[in-house]
Structures are given as C-alpha cells and as structure tokens.
Amino acid sequence: MKYILLTLLVMSSACVSTLQDGSLVTSVTSAPRVFEGADMKFFVDVENTGARNYGNVVVDFFDTGFLEGDCSKSIGNMEPAQTASFVCTLKAKETGQDSIENVINVRTRYSSSFKFLKNIEVISQNEYEMRRLTGNLETLPSSESFSDNSLQADVSLSSDLPLIGGREDYFFFMQLSNIGGGIPSAIEKGGISVESRSLLQQGCASSKLELVDSRYPQITCKLQKDKIDAVKNTETFPVLVEVKYSYDVRDKVYVEIAR
C-alpha cells in the first residue's frame, strides 16, 4: 500500500515540529514571541495531500498555558487535494516572569475507514484426496496483515488454507492495532462490517471495542460449518471487512511570552 504522510507542522523562526501519520497536513504558523497583554495570531492551513478521504476534520488548540482564548475549527470532509485555512487569535496573560517558553497543544481529529479483502479457499474432502494422491496438494499459511498506516488488521484462521469440508469447526481471528502516530477512538458497536456470503457467523464483530496498550480485543468469528461442508469441489469465499474509526493526532507549539 502506498505510504502516506500526516504532518502537524509548526513553523516559526524558533522551532519546527513534525508528526508523521497520514496524508492530512496541518501547518500552524506564528511569530516566535509575544508580549504580555498582546494578541498572538496563529495561521492554520490544512491540506489533504494523498488519495484518501478524511471525514469530520476538526482542528483545535487546548491546554494553551498563559495564552487565553478559544480556537477550534470544524472543516468537515476533506477530499484529495482539498485545502482549508483559518486564523486563531489568543491573548497573552501575565506570567510573573521576564520571559517564559509557553506550550500550546494542537490537535487534529478526523474520521476514516479502511477496507480489506481476505480470500478463503474451501475444498471438499474428495477434492482434498484427489490433490493429495496426485501430488497437487499445496497448503498456505492463513495469516495476513492489512493496514492504512493508522490501523493494522492481523487476520488468521484456525487452520492453514485451503479449509477442508467435512472436518472440524473453523474460526476466523482478527486483531486490530494502532500503528500510527496518533490516538484512535474506541470502535463503536457496528463500526466493523463483514461481508462473507454468510461464511462467517452473523454479528460476531458487532461489539464495541476499547483500545488497550495500542491494541483492540481480538475478534473471533466461527465459520458456518454447513457452508463449508456444502462445497462440492472448490470454492473461494471473499471476506470483505470495513473498519470505521476516529483518529486524534496531537503536537505542541512553543512560543515565548515576554514582559
């Protein structure tokens, strides 16, 4: 998959801070210094530099130290090559010191989804015997990983491929983890959809999932034994998974406040 870059870039003569995690680029530009009682303007530019759509994009400043005021902008959906710009104004309060370095926290939030396709080959017991006797039986590991550079899905089955009808129960496992530079939200109930031509047990991925130590709880789905046993010779079942989630990327701006 093409590598994509998410940058929260703070530009001034004093410092540059960069965070990588996607193709949504947020640049915050300001003067390096402000005096007590004066206003400081922050010029914010947001651009989608990749081929991926971002939904519900919001940029806001929080925990701004000795700078007071509200700064939050809801941009909405951003398609590839789309840009947005706005200005935030914060006022410097008295610090009681000649000069301090003040930290402003900046956050970019968005909603997204990523889809992946896992093909599951199933063969009948007769097909298995024919391949075995003719020396054409090949088995493949069932594990596979998919990623959109923010989340990763590690998928596996309880047996190597192909699965064989008329045998034991089979299970589908999916482990989602955070591999980006930000913080994903909980995956809400219904946030994962699975289309498998009824191969996977209905509703097995419908529960709400909370992130714990960069991972979500593993999802386990039982494969429908009657669907597997009904295969006459060989059949490939495409399993299409879509994961909907929100993502939060943060960085810091450093400015000097002087008397």
Sequence and secondary structure as in RCSB ss.txt:
>XXXX:A:sequence
MKYILLTLLVMSSACVSTLQDGSLVTSVTSAPRVFEGADMKFFVDVENTGARNYGNVVVDFFDTGFLEGDCSKSI
GNMEPAQTASFVCTLKAKETGQDSIENVINVRTRYSSSFKFLKNIEVISQNEYEMRRLTGNLETLPSSESFSDNS
LQADVSLSSDLPLIGGREDYFFFMQLSNIGGGIPSAIEKGGISVESRSLLQQGCASSKLELVDSRYPQITCKLQK
DKIDAVKNTETFPVLVEVKYSYDVRDKVYVEIAR
>XXXX:A:secstr
      EEEEESSS EE  BSSSEEEEEE  SEEETT EEEEEEEEEE SS  EEEEEEEEE  TTEES  EEEE
EEE TT EEEEEEEEEE   SSSEEEEEEEEEEEEEEEEEEEEEEEEE HHHHHHHHHHT    B   EEEE SS
EEEEEEESS BSEETTSS  EEEEEEEE SSSEE  B TT EEEESTT B TTTT S B  BTTB   EEEEB H
HHHHT SSEEEEEEEEEEEEEEEEEEEEEEEEE 
